[in-house]
């Protein structure tokens, strides 16, 4: 059993909160001056917050609720307020993980983990952008902390809180389900981690009740989010589409983890995995809550492909095991590398349009030019007198809904013939029953469905930003030319 906190496990919180708070204030202060447009996903999360529900097309609902709460309290939908929860939630996560380390090891470990997590590259990026990982992490870390108390003999009350915490994490991102798998693996290989049947059932019951609204939403909405998840894991939906193992994808994914977790931290994690038989029981416990996640996503990368952040939840427990274990020299080197990134990224956001580092486009180009393009389209629609704008392009629609929120225009996706490919096609399909002209935006220089009735009114070809080199053709089209779908 893990022993209760003793004096040598105390005294870490004051220094930890001071250092984490200082870094968080740095991030929040520079976030106010950040000049990056909301990315496609961020704009979509903001829209979800405008239409509160228990689920959305591709994710559970918590991120929309959080953004809505903050922007309502602030009385503003500016990018700063949309992103403000990010650095604060990461600061909370850092302190919870510090508590886990202090409980398992000592006060020194608590301070090291709190500060070390706060400076990780994935946290540095996640503090200037809002994402589902960021919203999931505090609740997921809290569930891990409460699980450690359960191993120490805590009863049903803590078990219920643990289940609720993991359920809240699940309402942010379905990756939280990994912890149920990890707990089962820990129970299988580590006898001290086996919870009583009563405690385990209490955790599962509280977890199930917490996520029930989202499950019911999926049932009512044709399991929309589950369908999207299967689309990401295309080897599950249609294994015949895979020509073979994607060794390059696996290599790219694993290589990216050195950037996500930090080069020394990820190297240390790999070394701990290789010498698993020489680690202590507490280290093996934490590895049970990180390695399986990394393995699952690695298999996904091998069979199909995986984004670098898909294994991000592995690095909560990994931070607790790797950072205190590193030798002093390597730890300080890691703090130096990761800390430099943590301090520099908020500055990069402030100078985003001008930061080129010798390139012909800014380094952060994918976060630039989106609002400008939307404003050009909005101006064209207002000049043409078409109050409705229709497109099939998810990226365009995401920013049009956000940038055009006070324009008086309405935005729709062209209704799909089959299953909706995105949130806009699902919730905002153009019905095609009104003959009044609409503005249609397409990358093609024609409107095949109603070429004879379409009138081209212009082309927008951005010279800078994310859409540089792309042309978008604007047509006025009778709204019923596509027919009702």
Buried (B, 14 or more C-beta within 10 A) or exposed (E): EBEEBEEEBEBBBEBBBEBBBEBBEBBBEBBEEBBBBBBBBBBBBBBBBBEEBBBBBBBBBBBBBBBBEBBEEEEEBEBBBBBBBBBBBBBBBBBBBBBBBBBBBBBBBBBBBBBBBBBBBBBBBBBBBBBBBBBBBBBBBBBBBBBBBBBBEBEBEBBBBBBBBBBBBBBBBBBBBBBBBBBBBBBEEBEEBBBEEEBBBBBBEBBEEBBEBBBEBBEEBEBBBBBBBBBBBBBEEEEEEEEEEBEEBBEBBBEBBBBBBBBBBBBBBBEBBEEEEEBEEBBBBBBBBBBBBBEBBBBBBBBBBBEBBBBBBBBBBBBBBBBBBBEEEBBEBBBEBBBEBBBEBBBBBBBBBEBEEEEEBBBBBBBBBBBBBBBBBBEBBBEBEBBBBBBBBBBBBBBBBBBBBEBEBBBBBBBBEEEBBBBBBBBBBBEBEEEEBBBBBBEEEEBEBBEEBBEBBEEBEBEEBBBBEEEBBBBBBBBBBBEEE
